[in-house]
Amino acid sequence: MNALEIRTNFHQLIDQINNEQLLIKLYHIMEQASITADGQLWSRLTEDEQKELLKIEGEVQSDCNLISNQQMQNKHQKWL
C-alpha cells in the first residue's frame, strides 16, 4: 500500500466512525504523533525499558511464538 492509498483508506475509516469520543481520541493521537520528533519517545525510555522493547520485538518476529487465530478462538471461546 502506498501513501496515497493509506491516506484514502484512513479517511474512509474516519468517515465511518460515528462515536465522537473515539474521534476525539484518534485526533489527539494523530496530533501528538505529528508534533513528536522521530526518536523522541525512544530517548525518553530508560535503558532497561529500551532493552525490554527490543526483546519483545525479537519475540514477536519469531514464527515459533505465533498462535493461529483458530487456536486463540478455541482458547477463549467462553468469552467470545
C-alpha positions in Angstrom: 0.0 0.0 0.0 1.4 3.4 -0.9 1.0 6.7 1.0 -2.0 7.8 -1.2 -3.8 4.5 -0.6 -3.2 4.7 3.1 -4.5 8.3 3.3 -7.6 7.4 1.3 -8.3 4.3 3.4 -7.7 6.3 6.6 -10.1 9.0 5.5 -12.7 6.4 4.7 -12.3 4.7 8.1 -12.7 8.1 9.9 -15.8 8.9 7.8 -17.4 5.7 9.1 -16.9 6.4 12.8 -20.0 7.8 14.5 -18.5 7.8 18.0 -17.5 11.4 18.9 -15.3 10.3 21.9 -13.4 7.9 19.7 -12.9 10.6 17.1 -11.5 12.9 19.7 -9.1 10.2 21.0 -7.9 9.4 17.5 -7.5 13.1 16.8 -5.3 13.6 19.8 -3.2 10.6 19.0 -2.6 11.9 15.4 -2.0 15.4 16.6 0.6 14.2 19.1 2.2 11.9 16.6 2.5 14.8 14.1 4.4 17.0 16.5 6.6 14.4 18.1 10.1 14.2 16.5 11.3 10.8 15.4 13.1 9.0 18.2 11.9 11.4 20.9 9.9 8.7 22.7 12.7 6.2 22.5 15.1 8.6 24.0 12.8 9.2 27.0 12.8 5.5 27.9 15.3 4.1 30.4 17.9 1.7 29.2 16.0 -1.2 30.8 12.8 -0.2 29.0 14.6 0.0 25.7 16.1 -3.5 26.2 12.7 -4.9 27.1 11.1 -3.4 24.0 13.9 -4.8 21.8 13.5 -8.2 23.4 9.7 -8.1 22.8 10.3 -7.1 19.2 12.5 -10.1 18.7 9.9 -12.4 20.3 7.2 -11.0 18.0 9.3 -11.6 14.9 9.9 -15.2 15.8 7.5 -17.6 14.0 7.7 -20.1 16.8 5.8 -17.6 19.1 2.8 -17.3 16.7 -0.6 -18.7 17.6 -3.2 -19.2 14.9 -6.4 -17.3 15.1 -8.3 -20.6 15.4 -6.2 -21.6 18.5 -6.9 -18.2 20.1 -10.6 -18.5 19.4 -10.7 -22.0 20.9 -8.7 -21.0 23.9 -11.0 -18.0 24.6 -14.3 -19.4 23.3 -16.1 -18.8 26.6 -15.6 -15.0 26.2 -16.5 -14.8 22.5 
